Amino acid sequence: MSDTAGAAPGLGIRLASGTGRWIVLTTVLGSGMALLDSTVVNVALPHIGEDLGTDLAALQWTVNAYMVTLAGLILLGGALGDRYGRRRVFVIGVVWFAAASLLCGLAPNAAVLVAARALQGVGGALLTPGSLALIQASFHADDRARAVGLWSGFGGVGAAIGPFVGGWLVDGPGWRWVFLLNVPLALVCVPVALRHVPESRDQVAHGRFDVLGAVLGAAGLALVTYALIAQVWWAGAAGILVGGWFVLVERRRGEDAMVPPSIFRSRAFTAVNLVTLCVYAAFSGFFFLSALQLQVVAGYSALGAGTALLPTTVLMLLFSAKSGELGEKTGPRLPLTVGPLLCAAGMLLMLRVGQDASYLTEVLPALLVLGLGMTALVAPLTATVLASVDVSRAGLASGINNAAARAAGLVAVAALPLLVGMGPEAYRSAEEFGATFRRAMPICAGVLVLGAVLAWTTLRGPVRPGCHPGCKVHCGVSAPPLEPGESAPEAPPGERPEGRPSPPGKS
């Protein structure tokens, strides 16, 4: 099948068709690897620390090394997909991710494991934005919201089922299989993608890639993370300076930047990314600490802790597609307000989980409320990100939103232990860890409430793509609407008639 410009309103593939089902399966498998790996590791952390003889800082880096490279390079990954083909870059990312996962599984010490996790993040940066951009560029407009809902739901299942799968593997063949599992998944994903998924790209992409911006973004995140984990002030100051340099470089490069400033002309896009920062900071902090709380304090096995978190998986599996459709009907304001508030309530209910906690009366109610909030939130958030930009920028928008989510997550994992006074050996003591966990949950809940307030106050009215340089018409109406039966005036070559908004991707 010939390449199709991402600027078109999609390839017109219907979700009920065979090709549509293959696209969903492929993108879910690929992005699911990255999402699964971002949570599956949490359950294995106590065993990794014991086996490799590491302290809490090394465990934080086991999580954050992956997120530093993922967050820092995911924008470049989206741009590469738009330029050279979304399917091509997606497949390369899946292969890279699987190879790095193999290295993680064979790591002889913590240093090698952390380095391999950083390499995993590079693969994730290539495949994650490509998976969502493939959906946005392939499906008919009428099916796109439901396809995004399915992708979000099954992807969320991959993230939520991670603790269960991780626990089963840790208590069985060992923690190394948490990483080795990605190899057979890649062996299924790659042939299906090459055979059944159509290629798409943005035919108007031009200019040099913003390599300096990518390096500065990753370096700034790494320095801030190091400052929080190691409590070194100079690294924090250097990270802030590098972040400022990154902003200057992006503004100077304009439309050739990794983060072109014009994309933030869409108020909805800016607002939903601020909500994303709050939501995923809280989620990352919660899943990092709760997996340890259930094992270290409540006395659960790794499998027991993973199984305990399954209600969120079931709820997202059952209702995420419907949530995406409902969000399209009601607009993003309601689900992006109610969802974070429900999640905050679920995290506060986790304060009741202590030593020898009862699953039915203490753990399960908290996770049911959390799962309802995640179900209400995830699919509408993703759909709003894509609806706020034209289709030609699907990969870029996906990359920016994913970068915001991962950056928020890595800062949360690095900062929470510092904020609540968690010592380097806290995860070995039930009493010490339990005390710090009780201080951490209100912080996570507060960040979610902030996200809900942002959504309620900033997301009003229907979401429309924002303008960017090169638009032939304004996002508003530039002339009175045509009367019934009236013909549009003749337009110059390459331009659209006045009074008619451009179709998605043609602004």
LUMPARO-37597 format. One line per field, with one value per residue (C-alpha): residue number from 1; residue in three letters; chain; x, y, z. Coordinates in steps of 0.1 Angstrom, whole numbers, plus 5000, padded with zeros to 4 digits. Example, Ala and Ser with C-alpha at 12.3 -4.5 7.8 and 13.67 -1.06 7.14 Angstrom:
<recs>
resi [1|2];
resn [ALA|SER];
chain [A|A];
u [5123|5137];
v [4955|4989];
w [5078|5071];
</recs>
This chain:
<recs>
resi [1|2|3|4|5|6|7|8|9|10|11|12|13|14|15|16|17|18|19|20|21|22|23|24|25|26|27|28|29|30|31|32|33|34|35|36|37|38|39|40|41|42|43|44|45|46|47|48|49|50|51|52|53|54|55|56|57|58|59|60|61|62|63|64|65|66|67|68|69|70|71|72|73|74|75|76|77|78|79|80|81|82|83|84|85|86|87|88|89|90|91|92|93|94|95|96|97|98|99|100|101|102|103|104|105|106|107|108|109|110|111|112|113|114|115|116|117|118|119|120|121|122|123|124|125|126|127|128|129|130|131|132|133|134|135|136|137|138|139|140|141|142|143|144|145|146|147|148|149|150|151|152|153|154|155|156|157|158|159|160|161|162|163|164|165|166|167|168|169|170|171|172|173|174|175|176|177|178|179|180|181|182|183|184|185|186|187|188|189|190|191|192|193|194|195|196|197|198|199|200|201|202|203|204|205|206|207|208|209|210|211|212|213|214|215|216|217|218|219|220|221|222|223|224|225|226|227|228|229|230|231|232|233|234|235|236|237|238|239|240|241|242|243|244|245|246|247|248|249|250|251|252|253|254|255|256|257|258|259|260|261|262|263|264|265|266|267|268|269|270|271|272|273|274|275|276|277|278|279|280|281|282|283|284|285|286|287|288|289|290|291|292|293|294|295|296|297|298|299|300|301|302|303|304|305|306|307|308|309|310|311|312|313|314|315|316|317|318|319|320|321|322|323|324|325|326|327|328|329|330|331|332|333|334|335|336|337|338|339|340|341|342|343|344|345|346|347|348|349|350|351|352|353|354|355|356|357|358|359|360|361|362|363|364|365|366|367|368|369|370|371|372|373|374|375|376|377|378|379|380|381|382|383|384|385|386|387|388|389|390|391|392|393|394|395|396|397|398|399|400|401|402|403|404|405|406|407|408|409|410|411|412|413|414|415|416|417|418|419|420|421|422|423|424|425|426|427|428|429|430|431|432|433|434|435|436|437|438|439|440|441|442|443|444|445|446|447|448|449|450|451|452|453|454|455|456|457|458|459|460|461|462|463|464|465|466|467|468|469|470|471|472|473|474|475|476|477|478|479|480|481|482|483|484|485|486|487|488|489|490|491|492|493|494|495|496|497|498|499|500|501|502|503|504|505|506|507];
resn [MET|SER|ASP|THR|ALA|GLY|ALA|ALA|PRO|GLY|LEU|GLY|ILE|ARG|LEU|ALA|SER|GLY|THR|GLY|ARG|TRP|ILE|VAL|LEU|THR|THR|VAL|LEU|GLY|SER|GLY|MET|ALA|LEU|LEU|ASP|SER|THR|VAL|VAL|ASN|VAL|ALA|LEU|PRO|HIS|ILE|GLY|GLU|ASP|LEU|GLY|THR|ASP|LEU|ALA|ALA|LEU|GLN|TRP|THR|VAL|ASN|ALA|TYR|MET|VAL|THR|LEU|ALA|GLY|LEU|ILE|LEU|LEU|GLY|GLY|ALA|LEU|GLY|ASP|ARG|TYR|GLY|ARG|ARG|ARG|VAL|PHE|VAL|ILE|GLY|VAL|VAL|TRP|PHE|ALA|ALA|ALA|SER|LEU|LEU|CYS|GLY|LEU|ALA|PRO|ASN|ALA|ALA|VAL|LEU|VAL|ALA|ALA|ARG|ALA|LEU|GLN|GLY|VAL|GLY|GLY|ALA|LEU|LEU|THR|PRO|GLY|SER|LEU|ALA|LEU|ILE|GLN|ALA|SER|PHE|HIS|ALA|ASP|ASP|ARG|ALA|ARG|ALA|VAL|GLY|LEU|TRP|SER|GLY|PHE|GLY|GLY|VAL|GLY|ALA|ALA|ILE|GLY|PRO|PHE|VAL|GLY|GLY|TRP|LEU|VAL|ASP|GLY|PRO|GLY|TRP|ARG|TRP|VAL|PHE|LEU|LEU|ASN|VAL|PRO|LEU|ALA|LEU|VAL|CYS|VAL|PRO|VAL|ALA|LEU|ARG|HIS|VAL|PRO|GLU|SER|ARG|ASP|GLN|VAL|ALA|HIS|GLY|ARG|PHE|ASP|VAL|LEU|GLY|ALA|VAL|LEU|GLY|ALA|ALA|GLY|LEU|ALA|LEU|VAL|THR|TYR|ALA|LEU|ILE|ALA|GLN|VAL|TRP|TRP|ALA|GLY|ALA|ALA|GLY|ILE|LEU|VAL|GLY|GLY|TRP|PHE|VAL|LEU|VAL|GLU|ARG|ARG|ARG|GLY|GLU|ASP|ALA|MET|VAL|PRO|PRO|SER|ILE|PHE|ARG|SER|ARG|ALA|PHE|THR|ALA|VAL|ASN|LEU|VAL|THR|LEU|CYS|VAL|TYR|ALA|ALA|PHE|SER|GLY|PHE|PHE|PHE|LEU|SER|ALA|LEU|GLN|LEU|GLN|VAL|VAL|ALA|GLY|TYR|SER|ALA|LEU|GLY|ALA|GLY|THR|ALA|LEU|LEU|PRO|THR|THR|VAL|LEU|MET|LEU|LEU|PHE|SER|ALA|LYS|SER|GLY|GLU|LEU|GLY|GLU|LYS|THR|GLY|PRO|ARG|LEU|PRO|LEU|THR|VAL|GLY|PRO|LEU|LEU|CYS|ALA|ALA|GLY|MET|LEU|LEU|MET|LEU|ARG|VAL|GLY|GLN|ASP|ALA|SER|TYR|LEU|THR|GLU|VAL|LEU|PRO|ALA|LEU|LEU|VAL|LEU|GLY|LEU|GLY|MET|THR|ALA|LEU|VAL|ALA|PRO|LEU|THR|ALA|THR|VAL|LEU|ALA|SER|VAL|ASP|VAL|SER|ARG|ALA|GLY|LEU|ALA|SER|GLY|ILE|ASN|ASN|ALA|ALA|ALA|ARG|ALA|ALA|GLY|LEU|VAL|ALA|VAL|ALA|ALA|LEU|PRO|LEU|LEU|VAL|GLY|MET|GLY|PRO|GLU|ALA|TYR|ARG|SER|ALA|GLU|GLU|PHE|GLY|ALA|THR|PHE|ARG|ARG|ALA|MET|PRO|ILE|CYS|ALA|GLY|VAL|LEU|VAL|LEU|GLY|ALA|VAL|LEU|ALA|TRP|THR|THR|LEU|ARG|GLY|PRO|VAL|ARG|PRO|GLY|CYS|HIS|PRO|GLY|CYS|LYS|VAL|HIS|CYS|GLY|VAL|SER|ALA|PRO|PRO|LEU|GLU|PRO|GLY|GLU|SER|ALA|PRO|GLU|ALA|PRO|PRO|GLY|GLU|ARG|PRO|GLU|GLY|ARG|PRO|SER|PRO|PRO|GLY|LYS|SER];
chain [A|A|A|A|A|A|A|A|A|A|A|A|A|A|A|A|A|A|A|A|A|A|A|A|A|A|A|A|A|A|A|A|A|A|A|A|A|A|A|A|A|A|A|A|A|A|A|A|A|A|A|A|A|A|A|A|A|A|A|A|A|A|A|A|A|A|A|A|A|A|A|A|A|A|A|A|A|A|A|A|A|A|A|A|A|A|A|A|A|A|A|A|A|A|A|A|A|A|A|A|A|A|A|A|A|A|A|A|A|A|A|A|A|A|A|A|A|A|A|A|A|A|A|A|A|A|A|A|A|A|A|A|A|A|A|A|A|A|A|A|A|A|A|A|A|A|A|A|A|A|A|A|A|A|A|A|A|A|A|A|A|A|A|A|A|A|A|A|A|A|A|A|A|A|A|A|A|A|A|A|A|A|A|A|A|A|A|A|A|A|A|A|A|A|A|A|A|A|A|A|A|A|A|A|A|A|A|A|A|A|A|A|A|A|A|A|A|A|A|A|A|A|A|A|A|A|A|A|A|A|A|A|A|A|A|A|A|A|A|A|A|A|A|A|A|A|A|A|A|A|A|A|A|A|A|A|A|A|A|A|A|A|A|A|A|A|A|A|A|A|A|A|A|A|A|A|A|A|A|A|A|A|A|A|A|A|A|A|A|A|A|A|A|A|A|A|A|A|A|A|A|A|A|A|A|A|A|A|A|A|A|A|A|A|A|A|A|A|A|A|A|A|A|A|A|A|A|A|A|A|A|A|A|A|A|A|A|A|A|A|A|A|A|A|A|A|A|A|A|A|A|A|A|A|A|A|A|A|A|A|A|A|A|A|A|A|A|A|A|A|A|A|A|A|A|A|A|A|A|A|A|A|A|A|A|A|A|A|A|A|A|A|A|A|A|A|A|A|A|A|A|A|A|A|A|A|A|A|A|A|A|A|A|A|A|A|A|A|A|A|A|A|A|A|A|A|A|A|A|A|A|A|A|A|A|A|A|A|A|A|A|A|A|A|A|A|A|A|A|A|A|A|A|A|A|A|A|A|A|A|A|A|A|A|A|A|A|A|A|A|A|A|A|A|A|A|A|A|A|A|A|A|A|A|A|A|A|A|A|A|A|A|A|A|A|A|A|A|A|A|A|A|A|A|A|A|A];
u [5000|5013|5022|4995|5000|4993|4978|4948|4918|4928|4930|4893|4897|4867|4872|4850|4871|4899|4926|4911|4912|4949|4958|4943|4960|4994|4994|4981|5008|5036|5025|5015|5051|5062|5032|5035|5072|5067|5046|5056|5090|5075|5064|5099|5118|5122|5135|5158|5172|5178|5193|5216|5223|5211|5195|5164|5183|5193|5157|5145|5170|5158|5124|5136|5165|5138|5116|5144|5152|5116|5104|5135|5134|5097|5092|5119|5104|5071|5088|5107|5075|5058|5088|5099|5068|5049|5048|5085|5096|5071|5086|5122|5112|5096|5128|5151|5129|5130|5168|5172|5148|5170|5200|5180|5171|5208|5222|5248|5246|5226|5247|5242|5205|5201|5220|5198|5167|5179|5182|5147|5135|5150|5130|5099|5104|5102|5073|5049|5040|5039|5013|4988|4997|4990|4954|4948|4961|4945|4909|4878|4868|4836|4856|4886|4872|4862|4896|4914|4892|4901|4938|4937|4917|4939|4970|4958|4952|4988|4999|4975|4981|5019|5019|5000|5023|5053|5043|5036|5070|5089|5075|5080|5110|5124|5125|5146|5116|5099|5121|5126|5088|5091|5110|5082|5057|5080|5082|5044|5041|5066|5054|5018|5027|5047|5020|4987|4993|4993|5021|5014|5036|5034|5043|5049|5075|5107|5138|5165|5157|5161|5188|5201|5166|5163|5197|5189|5155|5169|5199|5177|5154|5183|5200|5168|5161|5197|5193|5162|5174|5210|5199|5227|5218|5242|5226|5192|5205|5222|5190|5171|5197|5196|5158|5160|5185|5161|5132|5155|5166|5130|5118|5147|5141|5104|5085|5116|5118|5111|5084|5073|5058|5029|5013|5005|4983|4956|4943|4928|4961|4980|4953|4951|4989|4989|4962|4984|5013|4992|4975|5006|5027|5002|4997|5035|5040|5011|5020|5057|5049|5018|5035|5061|5035|5016|5047|5068|5040|5009|5030|5017|5038|5048|5020|4996|5005|5001|4968|4955|4958|4937|4904|4918|4926|4891|4873|4895|4891|4853|4846|4874|4860|4826|4844|4860|4826|4810|4838|4833|4796|4800|4832|4864|4856|4834|4855|4888|4873|4855|4882|4910|4887|4877|4914|4923|4896|4909|4944|4932|4914|4947|4957|4937|4961|4986|5001|4981|4955|4923|4920|4882|4876|4907|4925|4897|4875|4904|4913|4877|4874|4908|4899|4867|4886|4912|4885|4867|4899|4924|4905|4890|4924|4940|4912|4913|4951|4945|4914|4931|4956|4952|4959|4992|5006|4993|5027|5040|5010|5012|5049|5044|5017|5036|5067|5046|5033|5067|5085|5058|5062|5100|5099|5073|5093|5124|5107|5082|5107|5126|5094|5082|5116|5121|5156|5178|5169|5132|5119|5135|5114|5076|5073|5094|5080|5044|5049|5063|5036|5009|5026|5029|4992|4978|5004|4994|4957|4964|4981|4951|4927|4949|4945|4907|4906|4927|4904|4873|4886|4904|4885|4853|4834|4842|4878|4891|4925|4947|4962|4998|5020|5010|4972|4952|4923|4918|4904|4874|4851|4867|4835|4797|4784|4771|4733|4716|4722|4749|4781|4814|4836|4864|4895|4931|4951|4961|4936|4902|4870|4863|4837|4845|4869|4895|4891|4914|4950|4945|4947];
v [5000|5034|5060|5084|5119|5123|5156|5138|5133|5097|5068|5061|5026|5014|4999|4969|4960|4934|4960|4981|4952|4944|4981|4981|4948|4959|4993|4978|4951|4976|5004|4977|4966|5000|5006|4971|4976|5010|4994|4957|4967|4982|4948|4934|4962|4946|4914|4933|4952|4920|4901|4929|4944|4979|5007|5028|5052|5024|5012|5047|5048|5014|5031|5066|5057|5044|5074|5099|5087|5080|5115|5133|5116|5108|5141|5133|5098|5114|5137|5108|5089|5118|5123|5088|5068|5060|5023|5021|5040|5021|4987|5000|5010|4976|4958|4982|4978|4941|4941|4964|4942|4912|4932|4941|4904|4894|4924|4912|4942|4974|4996|4975|4972|5010|5015|4989|5006|5038|5020|5006|5042|5050|5022|5033|5068|5055|5031|5049|5080|5060|5037|5064|5084|5053|5052|5088|5088|5055|5054|5071|5102|5085|5056|5075|5082|5046|5034|5057|5045|5009|5018|5036|5009|4980|5001|5010|4973|4967|4993|4980|4943|4949|4944|4911|4898|4910|4894|4861|4862|4873|4846|4820|4821|4853|4890|4888|4874|4907|4920|4889|4887|4916|4895|4871|4900|4918|4886|4887|4925|4931|4906|4917|4954|4948|4927|4944|4980|5007|5032|5069|5100|5138|5148|5184|5177|5195|5209|5194|5174|5192|5169|5197|5201|5164|5162|5193|5180|5146|5162|5186|5158|5136|5164|5173|5136|5132|5162|5149|5114|5122|5155|5175|5211|5219|5193|5209|5243|5229|5211|5244|5262|5234|5236|5273|5267|5241|5267|5293|5267|5257|5293|5301|5272|5280|5254|5232|5228|5195|5214|5241|5270|5273|5240|5257|5282|5257|5265|5230|5214|5235|5228|5191|5188|5207|5182|5153|5166|5165|5132|5111|5125|5112|5079|5072|5081|5059|5028|5031|5033|5011|4980|4984|4991|4959|4938|4956|4966|4945|4914|4904|4883|4897|4878|4888|4925|4923|4905|4931|4958|4939|4957|4988|4965|4950|4983|4999|4968|4969|5006|5026|5024|5036|5063|5076|5078|5095|5120|5128|5136|5155|5173|5168|5191|5167|5135|5153|5168|5139|5113|5129|5135|5099|5088|5112|5096|5062|5072|5086|5053|5036|5053|5025|4999|4989|4958|4926|4947|4930|4929|4930|4958|4980|4974|4966|4996|5020|5003|5002|5039|5045|5023|5042|5074|5061|5047|5080|5099|5081|5078|5113|5128|5110|5119|5156|5158|5146|5166|5198|5196|5188|5152|5162|5168|5136|5122|5155|5160|5124|5128|5160|5145|5113|5134|5154|5122|5105|5137|5141|5105|5105|5137|5122|5090|5110|5137|5118|5098|5131|5150|5124|5117|5082|5069|5047|5015|5024|4996|4970|4982|4979|5005|5032|5026|5026|5060|5076|5060|5077|5110|5104|5095|5130|5146|5124|5131|5169|5169|5151|5177|5204|5186|5185|5222|5229|5208|5225|5261|5257|5232|5249|5244|5221|5213|5225|5223|5254|5273|5271|5289|5279|5278|5290|5300|5311|5287|5310|5317|5342|5351|5348|5313|5303|5304|5272|5266|5293|5284|5290|5317|5305|5301|5305|5273|5258|5277|5269|5290|5317|5309|5272|5258|5234|5197|5183|5185|5211|5243];
w [5000|4991|5017|5026|5038|5074|5065|5051|5073|5079|5055|5060|5075|5095|5129|5120|5091|5092|5086|5114|5139|5129|5134|5169|5178|5166|5182|5215|5215|5208|5232|5257|5259|5270|5293|5308|5314|5331|5358|5359|5373|5405|5419|5413|5430|5465|5448|5425|5455|5475|5446|5435|5469|5462|5482|5475|5452|5429|5428|5419|5391|5379|5373|5363|5339|5316|5320|5315|5280|5272|5282|5267|5233|5227|5209|5185|5180|5170|5145|5130|5125|5108|5085|5076|5082|5114|5108|5100|5131|5152|5141|5147|5182|5190|5179|5199|5230|5228|5225|5255|5274|5268|5282|5313|5318|5316|5338|5363|5385|5392|5370|5339|5347|5349|5317|5299|5313|5297|5264|5268|5271|5236|5221|5239|5226|5190|5194|5218|5198|5166|5179|5186|5155|5134|5148|5143|5107|5097|5109|5095|5115|5127|5142|5155|5190|5196|5182|5206|5234|5226|5224|5257|5274|5264|5268|5303|5309|5299|5325|5352|5346|5349|5387|5384|5356|5374|5407|5389|5372|5403|5425|5397|5374|5389|5384|5352|5333|5339|5311|5290|5285|5260|5235|5225|5224|5199|5178|5174|5170|5142|5116|5121|5117|5085|5070|5080|5090|5063|5062|5067|5070|5069|5034|5043|5070|5064|5079|5101|5132|5165|5179|5202|5217|5223|5240|5262|5271|5282|5300|5319|5331|5341|5361|5380|5387|5400|5422|5438|5443|5455|5471|5453|5449|5420|5398|5404|5394|5364|5354|5356|5335|5309|5308|5302|5273|5259|5258|5241|5215|5207|5204|5181|5158|5155|5133|5130|5168|5185|5204|5180|5200|5176|5188|5221|5204|5209|5244|5248|5239|5265|5291|5287|5289|5322|5334|5322|5343|5374|5367|5357|5385|5410|5391|5390|5426|5436|5417|5427|5464|5466|5452|5479|5506|5498|5501|5527|5551|5544|5539|5505|5482|5448|5431|5459|5455|5417|5420|5445|5418|5392|5398|5380|5350|5349|5350|5323|5301|5304|5301|5285|5250|5263|5282|5250|5233|5263|5265|5228|5235|5267|5259|5279|5309|5328|5326|5331|5363|5377|5369|5389|5418|5419|5417|5445|5467|5459|5469|5502|5509|5506|5539|5556|5543|5570|5584|5578|5558|5548|5510|5509|5534|5530|5497|5473|5480|5473|5441|5428|5433|5417|5388|5381|5381|5357|5334|5333|5327|5304|5271|5271|5279|5250|5226|5236|5230|5194|5188|5197|5168|5131|5119|5103|5138|5154|5160|5174|5197|5209|5216|5236|5257|5264|5273|5297|5313|5316|5328|5355|5365|5368|5389|5412|5417|5424|5446|5467|5488|5495|5504|5528|5544|5531|5539|5516|5535|5542|5519|5542|5573|5575|5602|5585|5550|5563|5580|5548|5527|5548|5542|5505|5496|5505|5484|5454|5460|5462|5429|5413|5428|5412|5379|5383|5390|5359|5338|5351|5347|5313|5292|5282|5250|5220|5213|5179|5163|5169|5140|5130|5105|5070|5076|5046|5068|5103|5129|5131|5101|5078|5059|5063|5059|5025|5020|5009|4972|4970|4953|4968|4952|4930|4950|4938|4933|4966|4987|5000|4994|5019|5045|5046|5073|5061|5067|5095|5085|5058|5079];
</recs>
